[in-house]
Amino acid sequence: MDLTIDPKEVAAVIEDFIKTYVHNAGLKNVVIGLSGGVDSAVVSILCKRALGRDNVTCIFLPDDSTPVEDIRHKDVLVKKFDLVCKEKNITHLVEEIRRSCIVE
């Protein structure tokens, strides 16, 4: 049994799935949350290839505890793959959630 995987073929199948799923949902645009990690990077690239640059918006929501390496990874990804990315620091939201969840 040959278990060889052709990455280009797999990517094409996934891109086809993305196109079909988004179309069947009656949509043409998607929003992808970037973390600076591999999973969100792969998803954002596959979505861009499937739907086109103008139909994919990435968002990056760091707070003060976000590792500098994650920010650097996001910057490299966005530049190298020409992704549309919006960024908003959410430190104040994270702090408010922490405060509201503390039971005294």
Backbone bond lengths (Angstrom), bond angles and torsions (degrees), N, CA, C in turn:
res aa  C-N    CA-C-N  psi(-1)  N-CA   C-N-CA  omega(-1)  CA-C   N-CA-C  phi
1 M - - - 1.443 - - 1.531 108.14 -
2 D 1.319 116.34 127.42 1.458 122.07 179.98 1.529 109.05 -91.81
3 L 1.324 116.06 117.54 1.462 120.79 -179.60 1.525 111.96 -104.60
4 T 1.314 115.84 21.41 1.456 120.42 179.49 1.525 110.01 -66.29
5 I 1.314 115.26 134.49 1.463 121.20 179.33 1.521 108.21 -111.21
6 D 1.318 115.52 128.22 1.463 121.26 176.10 1.531 107.50 -94.42
7 P 1.344 118.10 106.41 1.469 120.70 -176.17 1.531 113.77 -57.03
8 K 1.328 117.48 -36.38 1.471 119.85 179.58 1.522 111.15 -66.66
9 E 1.326 115.82 -39.21 1.465 120.30 178.45 1.528 110.63 -67.27
10 V 1.319 116.38 -42.98 1.467 120.64 178.94 1.529 109.91 -62.88
11 A 1.333 116.86 -44.27 1.465 120.42 178.75 1.528 110.66 -60.02
12 A 1.328 116.96 -41.87 1.469 120.80 179.61 1.525 111.28 -62.72
13 V 1.325 117.21 -41.13 1.472 121.41 178.61 1.532 109.92 -63.76
14 I 1.330 116.56 -44.25 1.471 120.57 -179.66 1.526 110.32 -65.72
15 E 1.322 117.27 -42.80 1.463 120.69 178.71 1.527 111.05 -61.75
16 D 1.313 116.80 -40.76 1.470 121.21 175.91 1.529 110.80 -60.54
17 F 1.324 115.95 -43.75 1.459 121.24 177.99 1.530 110.29 -59.81
18 I 1.327 116.61 -45.75 1.466 120.77 -179.60 1.527 110.14 -60.08
19 K 1.324 117.06 -48.96 1.476 121.24 179.42 1.522 110.93 -56.08
20 T 1.326 116.17 -48.74 1.465 121.39 -177.95 1.521 111.21 -64.24
21 Y 1.321 117.01 -46.62 1.458 121.72 -177.62 1.529 110.99 -61.50
22 V 1.326 116.29 -47.28 1.466 120.69 -178.99 1.532 109.92 -65.20
23 H 1.316 117.00 -43.95 1.470 121.05 178.39 1.530 111.16 -60.94
24 N 1.332 116.84 -47.15 1.468 121.02 -179.01 1.524 112.40 -64.79
25 A 1.323 116.45 -23.32 1.463 120.70 177.01 1.528 111.12 -82.99
26 G 1.335 116.26 -1.94 1.455 120.36 -179.87 1.518 113.16 76.17
27 L 1.306 116.01 22.76 1.464 121.25 -177.36 1.519 110.68 -116.60
28 K 1.326 115.25 167.73 1.461 118.91 169.88 1.521 111.37 -134.86
29 N 1.327 116.98 -13.46 1.465 121.93 -179.74 1.519 110.86 -113.93
30 V 1.334 115.51 148.79 1.460 120.60 174.66 1.522 109.33 -133.56
31 V 1.325 114.87 157.30 1.458 122.53 175.11 1.518 107.20 -120.21
32 I 1.319 115.99 130.49 1.461 122.16 -178.70 1.522 108.33 -118.96
33 G 1.314 116.78 127.76 1.458 120.90 174.21 1.519 110.05 -82.19
34 L 1.333 116.40 121.26 1.464 120.68 177.34 1.521 109.84 -93.05
35 S 1.324 115.61 138.78 1.456 120.75 179.30 1.521 112.48 -112.72
36 G 1.321 116.20 -15.10 1.456 119.96 -171.05 1.514 110.88 95.08
37 G 1.329 116.11 0.38 1.460 121.51 -179.12 1.518 112.73 -101.77
38 V 1.314 114.71 176.90 1.466 121.79 -175.02 1.529 111.97 -68.77
39 D 1.326 118.11 -45.11 1.472 120.66 -174.65 1.526 112.22 -58.74
40 S 1.335 116.87 -50.81 1.465 118.69 -178.46 1.528 111.21 -68.56
41 A 1.322 117.33 -29.58 1.468 120.53 176.48 1.527 110.64 -64.74
42 V 1.323 116.42 -47.45 1.470 120.74 -179.50 1.527 110.34 -63.24
43 V 1.317 117.08 -44.78 1.470 120.76 179.97 1.526 110.79 -61.11
44 S 1.320 117.37 -43.76 1.464 119.64 -178.16 1.526 111.62 -64.46
45 I 1.322 117.23 -39.91 1.468 120.59 179.12 1.528 110.59 -67.82
46 L 1.329 117.44 -44.63 1.467 120.23 178.66 1.531 111.22 -61.97
47 C 1.323 116.88 -40.87 1.469 119.84 178.51 1.520 111.21 -65.44
48 K 1.327 117.33 -41.39 1.469 119.77 177.84 1.522 110.53 -61.44
49 R 1.321 116.65 -43.98 1.464 120.39 179.63 1.528 111.14 -65.02
50 A 1.331 116.73 -36.43 1.467 120.82 -177.32 1.525 112.78 -77.90
51 L 1.330 116.59 -39.23 1.464 120.52 -169.56 1.522 114.19 -111.75
52 G 1.316 116.96 -14.37 1.464 120.87 -176.59 1.515 111.34 94.36
53 R 1.310 115.77 149.60 1.466 122.67 -175.01 1.526 112.63 -54.61
54 D 1.317 117.22 -44.55 1.463 120.61 -174.42 1.525 113.58 -72.49
55 N 1.311 117.75 -8.00 1.464 121.41 -179.60 1.522 113.20 -106.09
56 V 1.324 116.58 8.46 1.465 121.18 179.89 1.525 108.49 -129.25
57 T 1.323 116.16 120.88 1.459 120.87 174.63 1.517 108.04 -116.90
58 C 1.314 114.98 125.04 1.461 120.64 176.40 1.524 108.03 -96.19
59 I 1.321 115.71 145.34 1.461 119.73 174.02 1.519 108.48 -125.29
60 F 1.316 114.87 142.36 1.462 121.84 178.46 1.515 106.32 -127.72
61 L 1.334 116.43 120.91 1.459 121.96 -173.52 1.527 110.68 -120.13
62 P 1.324 117.08 75.13 1.459 118.92 -179.02 1.523 111.54 -77.06
63 D 1.323 114.73 159.43 1.456 120.56 167.36 1.529 106.32 -127.32
64 D 1.314 116.60 -176.43 1.463 119.53 -175.64 1.522 113.50 -64.39
65 S 1.331 117.65 -15.76 1.467 120.01 179.72 1.531 112.70 -96.38
66 T 1.329 117.91 0.27 1.466 120.90 179.52 1.522 109.47 -65.88
67 P 1.327 117.43 125.33 1.465 119.64 -179.81 1.536 111.64 -60.26
68 V 1.325 115.66 139.42 1.464 121.66 178.57 1.527 110.26 -56.27
69 E 1.320 116.78 -35.31 1.466 120.77 179.61 1.535 111.31 -61.89
70 D 1.329 117.66 -38.29 1.470 120.63 177.94 1.529 110.71 -64.06
71 I 1.319 116.50 -40.36 1.467 121.00 178.64 1.527 109.71 -64.84
72 R 1.320 116.15 -42.84 1.466 120.76 178.58 1.528 110.73 -63.09
73 H 1.329 116.73 -44.31 1.470 120.40 178.23 1.526 111.00 -59.75
74 K 1.317 116.63 -43.20 1.472 120.85 178.48 1.518 110.28 -61.24
75 D 1.331 116.99 -44.47 1.471 121.01 -179.51 1.528 111.81 -61.20
76 V 1.333 116.38 -44.00 1.469 121.07 179.56 1.528 110.08 -63.66
77 L 1.320 116.93 -45.75 1.465 122.00 -179.55 1.527 111.39 -59.21
78 V 1.318 116.19 -50.02 1.466 121.48 -177.21 1.525 110.59 -61.38
79 K 1.326 116.37 -42.99 1.470 119.91 -179.16 1.531 111.60 -70.31
80 K 1.328 116.50 -49.15 1.470 120.37 -175.35 1.527 112.39 -63.26
81 F 1.340 116.88 -37.87 1.465 120.29 -175.38 1.533 113.11 -106.16
82 D 1.333 116.32 10.30 1.468 122.02 175.32 1.530 111.45 50.66
83 L 1.330 115.34 54.24 1.462 120.90 -179.32 1.524 110.66 -92.20
84 V 1.315 116.12 147.46 1.459 121.46 170.83 1.523 106.02 -80.81
85 C 1.335 116.71 122.83 1.468 119.63 -176.92 1.518 110.05 -139.63
86 K 1.310 114.69 132.35 1.460 121.68 174.50 1.520 107.35 -111.59
87 E 1.320 115.42 143.49 1.461 120.30 -177.19 1.518 109.71 -130.24
88 K 1.322 115.50 138.50 1.465 121.33 177.86 1.521 108.11 -144.55
89 N 1.319 115.93 123.49 1.459 119.92 177.08 1.528 108.54 -73.57
90 I 1.332 115.72 128.50 1.470 120.32 -175.87 1.528 112.58 -114.53
91 T 1.330 116.77 24.57 1.462 120.11 -179.80 1.525 111.23 -53.50
92 H 1.328 116.94 -45.34 1.466 120.14 -178.03 1.529 111.91 -61.94
93 L 1.317 117.72 -36.24 1.470 120.68 178.27 1.525 111.27 -69.38
94 V 1.319 116.02 -42.96 1.466 120.53 179.52 1.526 109.85 -62.31
95 E 1.320 116.72 -43.10 1.472 120.50 179.36 1.528 111.12 -64.09
96 E 1.311 117.31 -40.56 1.469 120.94 179.21 1.526 110.81 -64.53
97 I 1.311 117.44 -41.00 1.466 120.97 177.40 1.521 110.03 -63.77
98 R 1.322 116.94 -43.61 1.476 119.90 177.87 1.520 110.86 -59.09
99 R 1.337 116.08 -46.60 1.471 120.04 -179.29 1.526 111.21 -62.71
100 S 1.318 117.08 -41.63 1.463 119.85 -175.57 1.528 112.67 -74.31
101 C 1.316 117.41 -17.54 1.465 120.52 -178.52 1.523 113.37 -95.83
102 I 1.316 116.43 -4.33 1.468 119.24 179.52 1.524 108.58 -80.08
103 V 1.317 115.26 123.04 1.463 120.80 178.32 1.519 107.61 -100.71
104 E 1.323 115.30 124.32 1.470 118.62 -179.56 1.497 111.06 -108.02
